[in-house]
Amino acid sequence: MNEEMVKQMMEAAERLAAASETLDRVLGKLDAQQEMLNAKVDRIVAAVEETMARPDEQGGDGAISEGSRVSHGQDELEARASEGARASQADLQRRVEELEKSNANLKAQAARLARKTISPVVAALIGKNDIEGERMDPAVLNKTLASLSVEQRVAVKAELARAGVIE
């Protein structure tokens, strides 16, 4: 049974490592997308600033209408880019939340499966009376500990409770 617990702990640790690697990859993708969007915004801002500088140089009504058309096109392009970015960021954020929940569940499972040890004296006492399993029946435990003094019974029960064998 000890080997089984070790195996379960190893599996849980492997799943935690895989979840951590996936989170790292997702965060890397988020950073790359953010950089790409920042570059696009910078180009859009530069084009708009350039367009705003042109009407001053050229003068006249034709340049202003052209500038307003370019400005409107840039606004539309920027709106589409931000919608796409929000959608992909929302998907990635949802995926990160799912992975965080999975990671929390795996950590909780690992905590439940953590190795709980008891002293050799208590293990020997329990072994002599053929008590097995994850949890002990209180009646069988009381019968087993009947030969001990009250202080010893309290100490043994406290140790078993600390190890999670009894409640």
N, C-alpha and C positions, 0 to 999 in steps of 0.2 A: 504494500500500500504506500510505503514511503517513496518508492521509485515512481509510482503513478502520480503522486503529488509533484515530484520533481519534474516529471514529464509535462504535466499540466502547467506548471510555472514556466517552463521553457517555452511552451507553445504560446502562453500569454505574453511572455517577453518578446517573442518573435513578432506577434501581431502588433504589439506596441511599437516595436522598431519600424515595422512596415507602415503603420499609421503615421509615425513621425516623419518618415521619408516622404510620404505622400503630402503631408502638410508642408514640408520644405519645398517640394516641387510646385505646389499650388502658390505658395508665397512668392517663389521665383517668377512664376508666370504673371502674377499680379504686378510685381515690380516692373517686369518687362512691358506689360501693357500700359502701365502708368507712364513709363518713359516714352513709349511710342505716342501716347496721347499728348503728352507735354510737347513733343517735337511737332506734332500736327498743329497744336494750338499756336506754338511759336511761329510756324510758317504762315498760318492764317493771320495772325496779328501783324506779321511783317508785310503780307500782301495788302492788308487793309491800310496800314500806315503808308505804304507806297501809293496806294490808290488815293488816299487822302492828300498826299503831296502833289499828285498830278493835276488836279483841278486848279490848284494855285498857280502852277507853272503855265498851263494851257489857257486858262480863263475861258469864259463863254459858257453858254447853256449846254452845249453838247457834251462837254467834259463832265459837267455836274451830273447829267443824267446817266452817263456811262459809269461814273463813280458810284452813283446810287444803285445801278444795276449790279455792279461788282460787289458792292457792300451787301446787297440783298442776297446775292448768290453765296457769299461767304457766310452770312448768317445762317442760311439754309444748310450749307455744308457743315457748319459747326454744330447745328442742332442735330443733324443726322449722326455725326460722329459722337456727340455726347449721348444720344439715345443708345447707340450700339455699345458704347463703353459702359453705360449704366446696366444694360442687359447682361453683358458678359461679366461685369463686376458682381451683379446680383447672383448670377449662377455660381461664380467662384466663391462668393461669400457663403452661399447656401451649402456648397460642398465643404467649405472649411468648417462650418458649424456642424455638419453631419460627422465629419472626421473627428472633431473635438468631442462630440457626444460619444462616438465609438471609442475614442481614447479614454474618456472618463469611465465608460463601462468596463473596458479591459483593465484599467487600474483598480476599479472596485472588485472585479473578479480576482485579480491577483492578490489583493489584500485579503479576500475571503479564503483563498487557497494558500495563504502564507503558512509556512511551517510553524507549528505550535509545539513547543517541547515541554516536557515535564521532567522532573528529576528522576534519576535512576531508581531511587527508593520507591517512589510512587508507581513508576512503571513496573517494577518488580511485584509490588503489592497487587496491582491490577492484573498482571500476567498470571500470578498464582491462582487467581479466581476466575480465569478464562473470560474476562470481559473484553469484548471486541467492538469495533465500530467507531464511527465519528462521534456519536452522542451516547451517553450512558444513561441507563434507566435509574432514576433516583432510588427505587426500592432495592435494586441489586447493589448499587453503590453503598447504601446504608448497611446492607447485610455484610458486604465485604469489609467495611470499616468498623464493624461492631467490636472487633477485638482490640481496637486502638482506644487510647484515652480521648477524652473530649477535646483537649488541646490539639492532639495529633489529628483527629478527625477534621477539626476546623482548618488546620494548616493544609491538609491534603485537599479538602474541598476548595479552599482558596486558590491553591495552585492549579487545580483542574479547571476552575472557573477562569483563571487568568489565561490558561492555554486554550480556552474555548471549548472544552470537552463537555462541561456542564454549564447550565445557566445560573 
